[in-house]
Amino acid sequence: MVLDKLDRGHREALDPQIPFYEGRTGDRALLAKIAREHEIDSCIHFAALAYVGESVEKPAEYCENNLEEGIAMMSALEKAGVRRLVLSSTAAVYGEPKKVPIVEDREKWPKNPYGWSNLFLERLLESFDTAYGSKFMALRYFNAAGATETQGEDHEPETHLIPNVLAAAAGEKPHVSVFGNNYPTPNGTPVRDYIHVADLADAHILALEHLRRGGASACLNLGTGQGNSVLELIETARQVTGRPIPVRMEAPRPGDPASLVADSSRAKSVLKWGPKMSSLKTIIETAWNWRMRYSRGYFPHAE
């Protein structure tokens, strides 16, 4: 079953046959009710607000939604006897890494409230493991992107790079903004490790299976180990779409590290996981195909 307050999600994105509750993930009474009605033994938590720039502008909102709601959820689940949790975490916990690719035990000092809220939740999960035996897998996404045939990105406002690049390709935006071109990277623009959402979904299934087999708790990176700059991504999008994509350089956004690239060897070892759909070309092709099919987003659906 799924619990979501739908302030940034879409009911239409969910299979109508899946039991759905609209509400806060930190609503203890609702969580207790759901646990009773569905005999839940595990939880996968995707409910964080996840915009780096917004978290710098609205730190209280991010602490309330990500941290306070997360603490309430974990407490309610523990009281209901649900002691397996897979957390959608983030590479933002590392801050500005001194060395890439990044391994899990590297120093963690986030540059933004989004990263801090996830790091605190990871630490709390470790404490729950020690105190209650609640097992967890914290999966540190690098840059989630791409689409499946029926699920894609439809946010308002949209701050993610690939949807904005494709909106410019589709003529819905006059240009794509590039935030900073003086970073210490080969072409001056930020470098990120893009990972397809289908590969992320596979990792969550494997993580849950690992916990159900009695596996130990862990924090794992999910990425490809290959970084691409913003300008490289835009050029790949031009090739995929066959359309010009105008660029406008903007000032760097506060809280954005120069380079985030994963060392995911631990995930491959623990989960027997590896990305299968995460070439930059495949990521952009799937996102573009979804956009062409759902040109007006989930609702209303343009036939």
C-alpha positions in Angstrom: 0.0 0.0 0.0 1.0 3.7 -0.4 0.7 6.6 1.9 1.3 10.1 0.4 -0.1 13.6 1.1 0.0 14.4 -2.7 1.3 17.9 -2.3 4.0 17.1 -4.9 2.9 13.7 -6.1 0.2 12.5 -8.5 -2.5 10.0 -7.7 -2.7 9.2 -11.4 0.9 7.9 -11.3 -0.2 5.0 -9.0 -1.9 1.8 -10.2 -5.5 2.2 -9.1 -5.5 -1.3 -7.7 -2.9 -0.5 -5.1 -4.4 0.5 -1.7 -3.8 4.2 -1.2 -4.1 6.5 1.9 -3.8 10.3 1.5 -2.1 11.8 4.6 1.2 12.7 6.3 3.9 10.1 6.7 4.3 11.4 10.3 0.7 10.9 11.2 1.2 8.3 14.0 -2.5 7.4 14.4 -2.9 6.9 10.6 0.3 4.8 10.5 -0.9 2.6 13.4 -4.2 2.1 11.5 -2.5 1.2 8.3 -0.2 -1.3 10.0 -3.2 -3.0 11.6 -5.2 -3.2 8.4 -2.5 -4.4 6.2 -0.2 -6.4 8.5 2.8 -4.5 7.3 6.2 -5.9 8.0 8.4 -3.5 6.0 8.4 0.1 4.7 10.1 1.9 1.9 10.4 5.7 2.6 10.4 8.0 -0.5 8.7 11.0 1.2 11.4 13.6 1.6 11.3 17.0 0.0 14.3 16.9 -2.4 15.2 20.2 -3.9 18.6 21.4 -2.9 18.1 25.1 -3.7 14.6 25.2 -2.0 16.1 23.6 1.1 18.5 26.5 1.4 15.6 29.0 1.0 13.2 27.1 3.3 15.2 25.2 5.9 12.4 25.0 8.4 10.1 23.4 5.9 12.7 20.8 5.0 13.4 20.0 8.7 9.7 19.7 9.4 8.9 17.4 6.4 12.0 15.4 6.2 13.2 15.1 9.7 10.2 15.7 12.0 7.9 13.6 9.9 10.6 11.0 9.5 11.1 10.7 13.2 7.4 10.4 13.8 7.1 7.7 11.1 10.0 5.6 12.4 8.6 5.8 16.0 5.1 4.8 14.9 6.4 1.9 12.8 8.6 0.6 15.6 5.6 0.6 18.0 3.6 -1.3 15.4 6.3 -3.9 15.1 7.5 -2.8 11.7 11.3 -3.2 11.9 12.5 -3.2 8.3 12.9 0.1 6.5 14.5 1.1 3.2 15.3 4.8 3.1 15.5 6.9 -0.1 18.6 8.9 1.0 20.9 11.1 -1.1 24.5 11.8 -2.1 23.9 15.3 -0.7 25.0 13.8 2.7 28.6 14.0 1.5 28.6 17.8 0.9 31.6 18.8 -1.2 33.7 15.7 -1.5 37.5 15.9 -1.4 37.8 12.9 -3.7 35.6 11.2 -6.3 34.3 8.6 -6.8 32.8 8.8 -3.3 32.8 5.8 -1.0 30.3 5.4 1.8 32.6 5.9 4.7 33.9 9.2 3.3 33.5 12.3 5.5 29.9 13.6 5.5 29.3 17.3 5.9 26.3 18.4 3.8 26.2 21.8 2.1 22.4 22.2 2.4 19.5 21.5 4.7 18.3 18.7 2.4 21.5 16.8 2.9 21.5 17.4 6.6 17.9 16.2 7.0 18.8 12.9 5.3 22.0 12.5 7.3 20.1 12.9 10.6 17.6 10.3 9.5 20.4 7.9 8.7 21.9 8.4 12.1 18.5 7.9 13.7 18.1 4.6 11.8 21.4 3.5 13.2 20.2 4.3 16.7 16.9 2.4 16.2 19.0 -0.6 15.0 21.0 -0.5 18.2 18.1 0.1 20.5 15.3 -1.9 19.0 16.9 -4.2 16.4 15.1 -2.3 13.6 17.0 -3.1 10.4 17.4 -0.6 7.6 19.0 0.1 4.2 19.8 3.8 3.4 20.2 4.1 -0.3 22.1 7.2 -1.2 20.9 8.2 -4.7 23.1 10.2 -6.8 21.1 11.9 -9.6 17.9 10.1 -10.2 16.6 10.6 -13.7 14.9 9.0 -16.7 11.4 7.5 -17.0 9.5 4.3 -17.7 6.7 3.9 -20.2 4.1 5.2 -17.7 6.0 7.1 -15.0 8.0 10.2 -15.5 8.8 13.6 -13.9 5.9 16.1 -13.6 6.7 18.6 -10.9 5.5 22.2 -10.2 7.8 24.0 -10.0 10.3 21.9 -11.9 14.0 22.4 -10.8 15.5 19.1 -12.1 17.9 19.5 -15.0 16.7 16.9 -17.5 13.0 17.9 -17.5 14.0 21.5 -17.9 16.4 20.6 -20.7 13.7 18.7 -22.5 11.2 21.4 -22.0 13.5 23.7 -23.8 13.9 21.1 -26.6 10.1 20.9 -26.8 9.9 24.7 -27.2 8.0 25.1 -23.8 10.9 27.1 -22.4 13.0 29.7 -24.2 16.2 28.3 -22.9 17.7 26.1 -20.2 19.5 27.8 -17.3 22.9 26.5 -16.4 23.8 27.5 -12.8 27.5 28.2 -12.8 30.4 27.7 -15.3 33.4 28.3 -13.0 33.4 25.1 -11.0 36.7 23.1 -10.8 35.5 20.7 -13.5 36.7 20.1 -17.1 34.2 22.6 -18.7 33.4 24.6 -15.6 29.9 23.2 -15.1 28.8 20.8 -12.3 29.4 17.1 -12.8 26.8 14.6 -11.6 26.3 10.8 -11.7 23.0 10.2 -13.4 21.1 7.0 -12.5 18.0 5.7 -14.1 14.9 5.4 -11.9 14.3 1.8 -13.1 17.8 0.9 -11.8 16.9 2.6 -8.5 13.7 0.7 -8.3 15.6 -2.6 -8.7 17.9 -1.6 -5.9 15.0 -1.0 -3.5 13.6 -4.4 -4.2 16.9 -6.1 -3.7 17.5 -4.0 -0.5 14.1 -5.2 0.9 14.9 -8.8 0.0 18.2 -8.4 1.8 16.6 -7.3 5.0 13.9 -10.0 4.8 16.7 -12.6 4.6 18.1 -11.2 7.9 20.8 -9.1 6.3 22.6 -6.4 8.2 21.7 -2.7 8.0 23.8 -0.6 5.7 24.2 2.7 3.9 24.8 2.2 0.2 25.6 4.5 -2.8 23.5 4.1 -5.9 25.2 5.5 -9.0 27.1 4.5 -12.1 30.6 5.7 -11.2 30.5 7.9 -14.4 30.1 11.6 -14.1 28.7 13.9 -16.8 28.8 17.7 -16.7 25.7 19.9 -17.3 27.0 20.9 -20.7 27.6 17.3 -21.7 24.1 16.4 -20.7 22.7 19.2 -22.8 24.7 18.2 -25.8 23.5 14.6 -25.4 19.9 15.9 -25.3 20.4 17.8 -28.5 21.5 14.6 -30.2 18.6 12.5 -28.8 15.9 15.0 -29.6 17.4 16.4 -32.8 16.4 19.9 -31.6 18.4 23.0 -30.6 18.5 23.7 -26.9 19.4 27.4 -26.1 21.5 27.9 -22.9 21.7 30.8 -20.6 24.4 31.0 -17.9 23.2 31.9 -14.4 25.0 32.4 -11.1 25.7 29.2 -9.2 23.0 28.0 -6.8 23.9 28.0 -3.1 24.5 24.5 -1.8 25.5 22.9 -5.1 28.8 20.9 -4.9 31.1 20.9 -8.0 31.2 17.1 -8.5 29.3 14.1 -7.1 30.2 10.7 -8.6 29.5 7.4 -6.8 31.6 4.4 -6.0 28.8 1.8 -5.9 30.9 -1.2 -5.4 29.5 -1.9 -2.0 25.9 -2.0 -3.4 27.1 -4.4 -6.0 28.7 -6.6 -3.4 25.9 -6.5 -0.8 22.8 -6.5 -3.1 24.3 -8.0 -6.3 23.0 -4.8 -8.0 24.3 -3.0 -11.0 22.8 -0.3 -13.3 21.4 -1.6 -16.5 19.6 1.4 -18.0 21.8 4.3 -16.8 23.8 5.4 -19.9 23.1 9.1 -20.3 21.7 8.5 -23.8 19.2 5.9 -22.4 18.2 8.2 -19.5 17.4 11.1 -21.8 15.7 8.9 -24.5 13.3 7.4 -21.9 12.6 10.9 -20.4 12.0 12.4 -23.8 9.7 9.5 -24.9 7.6 9.9 -21.7 7.4 13.6 -22.3 6.2 13.1 -25.9 3.6 10.6 -24.7 2.4 12.6 -21.7 3.0 16.1 -23.0 0.7 17.7 -20.4 1.9 15.5 -17.5 -0.1 13.0 -15.5 -3.3 15.1 -15.5 -4.9 16.0 -17.8 -3.4 13.3 -20.1 -3.0 14.6 -23.7 -3.9 11.8 -26.0 
